[in-house]
Amino acid sequence: MTDEPTPQTRCGLVAVIGAPNAGKSTLVNALVGQKVAIVSAKAQTTRARLMGIALAETPGAAVQIILADTPGIFEPRRRLDRAMVSAAWEGAQEADAILLVIDARKKKLDKLEPILDSLKDRPERKILVLNKVDQCVKEPLLKLAEELTGRVGFDEVFFVSALSGDGVPELKARLAALMPDGPWHYPEDQVSDASERLLAAEITREQLYRQLHDELPYDSTVRPESYTHRKDGSIEIHQQIVIARDSQKGIVLGKNGSKLKAIGEASRKELAELLGCKVHLFLHVRVEENWAESKEIYEEIGLDWVR
């Protein structure tokens, strides 16, 4: 009786960068096969660098693709902005490939100029991903791909719709083929490097944006306070919604607390599905005018303190 050969493994890092609202988080979720990053119609939803972990098979090898979902790269004005842009470029360091994701529907690409200039001389393999192509006419797409490739020297171009899944399997297969030989960095059943505690806070922040739309500016965040496994198998989570002005408190609470309750119920339902158990979620609102200058909060939400 002969021993079965040990399956070969491959593992690598792919940085996913782009301007705000290009669909980076939606693409990472699609490549992983489940939600690991929060998604919002608002730009700059992603704040910290988060790793999504996708598995794939290639001939003779099982592959782990570590996807660094980065904040959108934009012109930073505040400390929070600088920390987010810094996290984005850090995600591209020593990556086996960099995906530049572009919303193909956009007619003006002026916000991409600094990104394109920074990518020109980078040594990593560069892949252009034109996203949301299901809402575009084909001919201008080809012209755009040709123009951008001429400027940066992209090695490959993919046309995808992260939301519908069109083109995603082909992109994933190509990324898997590019990953180098080596041991996996994460267990087979792990889909993100974010702790459950941080992911729970992110899901509440997503609901905060979804339910309050334009009423609440970005000077808000969600702080994880405690995350406890109860003896009955359920999880008790306490979180703090931090806002910058007292005048915003009524917006978050709603009439008789109705808005806060709706945010909590939606978050609780999604967390229960994600964690596979009953969740007890407790939210409260705190006004902290200078929270965006708090080193402690930056550490809690996974950002480096940038001066």
C-alpha positions in Angstrom: 0.0 0.0 0.0 1.5 3.3 -1.1 1.1 6.6 0.9 -1.1 9.2 -0.7 0.9 12.2 -1.9 0.6 15.3 0.3 -1.5 17.9 -1.5 0.5 20.9 -2.6 -0.6 24.2 -1.2 -0.2 27.7 -2.5 -0.8 31.0 -0.7 -0.5 34.7 -1.6 -1.6 38.2 -0.9 -3.7 40.3 -3.3 -4.2 44.0 -2.5 -7.5 45.4 -3.6 -7.2 49.2 -4.1 -9.2 52.0 -5.8 -11.1 55.2 -5.4 -14.0 55.3 -2.9 -17.1 53.5 -3.9 -15.5 51.5 -6.7 -17.0 48.3 -5.3 -13.9 46.9 -3.6 -15.7 45.4 -0.6 -18.4 43.9 -2.8 -15.7 42.3 -5.0 -13.8 40.9 -1.9 -17.1 39.4 -0.6 -17.8 37.8 -4.0 -14.3 36.3 -4.3 -14.5 34.9 -0.7 -18.0 33.6 -1.3 -19.6 35.2 1.7 -19.7 38.5 3.5 -16.5 39.6 5.2 -16.6 43.3 4.5 -19.3 45.8 5.0 -20.9 47.4 2.0 -22.6 50.8 1.7 -23.7 53.2 -1.1 -21.7 55.8 0.8 -18.1 56.4 -0.3 -15.3 55.6 2.2 -17.3 53.0 4.1 -14.2 50.8 4.5 -11.9 52.4 7.1 -9.3 49.8 8.1 -7.5 47.2 6.1 -9.3 43.9 6.3 -8.2 40.5 5.0 -10.7 38.4 3.2 -9.6 34.7 2.7 -10.7 32.9 -0.4 -10.1 29.3 -1.3 -9.6 27.9 -4.7 -8.4 24.7 -6.5 -5.8 24.6 -9.3 -4.4 21.5 -10.9 -2.4 19.7 -8.2 -2.7 22.5 -5.6 -5.2 23.9 -3.1 -4.9 27.7 -3.0 -5.5 30.3 -0.3 -5.9 33.8 -1.7 -5.6 36.5 1.0 -7.4 39.6 -0.2 -6.5 42.9 1.5 -9.7 44.9 1.2 -8.4 48.5 1.6 -10.0 51.8 2.2 -10.6 53.9 -0.9 -7.7 56.1 -1.8 -8.6 59.8 -1.9 -7.2 63.2 -1.0 -6.9 63.1 2.8 -7.9 66.2 4.8 -8.4 65.0 8.3 -6.4 62.6 10.6 -9.0 59.9 10.0 -8.6 60.4 6.2 -4.8 60.1 6.4 -5.0 56.9 8.5 -7.4 55.4 6.0 -5.3 56.2 2.9 -2.2 55.0 4.8 -3.9 51.7 5.5 -4.8 51.4 1.8 -1.2 51.7 0.6 0.1 49.5 3.4 -2.2 46.8 2.1 -0.3 46.9 -1.2 3.1 46.3 0.3 4.8 43.1 -0.9 1.5 41.9 -2.4 1.7 39.1 -5.1 -0.7 41.1 -7.1 -2.5 44.5 -6.9 -6.0 44.8 -8.2 -7.0 48.3 -9.1 -10.8 48.3 -9.0 -12.6 51.0 -11.0 -16.3 51.9 -11.3 -16.5 51.6 -15.1 -19.7 53.7 -15.1 -17.8 56.8 -14.0 -17.1 59.3 -16.9 -14.6 61.4 -14.9 -11.6 59.6 -13.6 -9.7 62.6 -12.2 -9.8 61.0 -8.7 -7.7 58.2 -10.1 -4.8 60.3 -11.2 -2.7 60.0 -7.9 -3.4 56.3 -7.8 -2.3 55.8 -11.4 0.8 57.8 -10.8 1.7 55.8 -7.7 1.1 52.5 -9.5 3.3 53.2 -12.5 6.6 52.2 -10.9 5.4 49.6 -8.4 7.1 46.2 -9.0 4.0 44.1 -8.1 1.9 42.4 -10.7 -0.9 44.9 -11.6 -4.3 43.8 -12.6 -7.0 46.3 -13.8 -10.6 45.3 -12.8 -13.3 47.3 -14.4 -16.3 46.8 -12.2 -20.1 47.3 -12.7 -19.7 46.5 -16.4 -23.3 45.1 -16.5 -24.4 48.8 -16.5 -22.0 49.9 -19.3 -21.8 49.9 -23.1 -19.0 47.6 -24.4 -17.1 49.9 -26.8 -16.2 52.7 -24.3 -15.1 49.9 -21.8 -12.5 48.6 -24.2 -11.3 52.1 -24.9 -11.0 52.8 -21.2 -9.1 49.6 -20.6 -6.7 50.4 -23.4 -6.1 53.9 -22.2 -5.4 52.9 -18.6 -3.2 50.0 -19.6 -1.1 52.4 -21.7 -0.6 54.7 -18.7 0.2 52.1 -16.0 1.2 49.0 -17.8 -1.4 46.6 -16.3 -0.5 43.0 -16.8 -4.1 41.9 -17.3 -7.6 43.4 -17.5 -10.8 41.9 -16.2 -14.4 43.0 -16.8 -16.6 42.1 -13.9 -19.8 42.9 -12.0 -19.0 42.1 -8.4 -22.7 42.5 -7.5 -24.1 40.0 -10.0 -21.0 37.8 -10.0 -20.3 38.2 -13.7 -16.6 37.6 -14.5 -15.8 36.9 -10.8 -15.0 33.2 -11.2 -12.6 33.9 -14.1 -10.8 36.6 -12.0 -10.6 34.2 -9.0 -9.2 31.4 -11.1 -6.5 33.7 -12.5 -5.6 35.0 -9.0 -5.3 31.4 -7.8 -2.9 30.5 -10.6 -0.7 33.5 -9.7 -0.3 32.6 -6.0 3.1 31.2 -5.1 3.8 27.8 -3.6 3.7 27.8 0.2 1.8 26.9 3.3 -1.6 28.4 4.1 -1.6 31.3 6.6 -5.1 30.7 8.0 -7.2 27.6 8.8 -9.4 26.3 6.1 -12.7 27.5 7.7 -11.5 31.1 8.4 -12.8 33.7 6.0 -11.4 36.9 7.5 -8.6 38.1 9.8 -11.1 40.3 11.7 -12.1 39.2 15.1 -15.8 38.4 15.7 -15.8 41.4 18.1 -14.6 43.8 15.4 -16.7 42.3 12.7 -19.8 42.7 14.9 -19.0 46.4 15.3 -18.5 46.8 11.6 -21.9 45.2 10.9 -23.6 47.7 13.2 -21.7 50.6 11.5 -23.0 49.3 8.2 -26.6 49.5 9.5 -25.9 53.0 10.9 -25.0 54.2 7.4 -27.8 52.3 5.6 -30.6 53.4 7.9 -29.5 57.0 8.3 -28.4 57.7 4.7 -27.5 61.4 4.4 -28.8 62.4 7.9 -25.6 61.3 9.7 -22.2 62.4 8.4 -19.1 60.3 8.6 -18.1 61.7 12.0 -19.6 58.6 13.7 -18.2 55.2 14.5 -19.1 52.0 16.5 -16.8 50.9 19.4 -16.9 47.3 20.6 -17.3 47.3 24.4 -17.7 43.6 25.3 -18.3 40.3 23.6 -19.3 37.4 25.9 -20.2 33.8 25.2 -23.0 32.8 27.5 -23.4 29.3 29.0 -26.5 28.7 26.9 -24.4 29.0 23.7 -25.7 32.5 22.8 -23.5 35.6 22.6 -23.9 38.9 24.4 -22.5 42.0 22.6 -22.3 45.5 23.9 -21.4 48.3 21.5 -21.2 52.1 21.7 -22.3 54.4 18.8 -20.0 57.4 19.0 -21.1 60.7 17.4 -19.4 64.0 17.3 -22.2 66.4 18.1 -25.0 66.4 20.6 -27.4 67.5 17.9 -26.9 64.1 16.1 -28.1 62.2 19.1 -31.8 62.6 18.2 -31.1 61.4 14.6 -29.5 58.1 15.9 -32.1 57.5 18.6 -35.2 58.4 16.5 -38.6 59.1 18.0 -38.9 57.2 21.3 -35.7 55.3 20.4 -37.3 53.8 17.3 -34.3 54.3 15.0 -31.7 52.9 17.4 -34.0 49.9 17.9 -34.3 49.3 14.2 -30.5 49.5 13.8 -30.0 47.0 16.6 -32.6 44.6 15.3 -31.1 44.6 11.8 -27.6 44.1 13.2 -28.7 41.4 15.6 -30.4 39.4 12.8 -27.4 39.6 10.5 -25.0 38.6 13.3 -27.1 35.7 14.4 -27.0 34.4 10.8 -23.3 35.0 10.5 -22.4 33.4 13.9 -24.9 30.6 13.8 -26.3 31.3 17.3 -28.6 33.6 19.2 -27.2 37.1 19.7 -28.1 39.6 22.4 -27.0 43.0 21.2 -27.0 46.1 23.4 -26.4 49.6 21.8 -26.0 53.0 23.4 -25.1 56.4 22.0 -22.3 58.5 23.2 -21.3 62.1 22.2 -17.5 62.5 21.9 -16.7 65.7 19.9 -13.1 64.8 19.2 -13.4 61.0 18.7 -11.6 61.3 15.4 -8.5 62.4 17.3 -8.6 59.5 19.8 -5.7 57.1 19.5 -7.6 54.5 21.5 -10.5 54.5 19.1 -8.2 54.1 16.1 -6.7 51.0 17.7 -10.1 49.6 18.4 -11.3 50.0 14.8 -8.0 48.7 13.3 -6.3 51.9 12.1 -2.8 53.1 12.8 -2.4 56.5 14.5 -1.2 58.8 11.7 0.0 62.3 12.5 
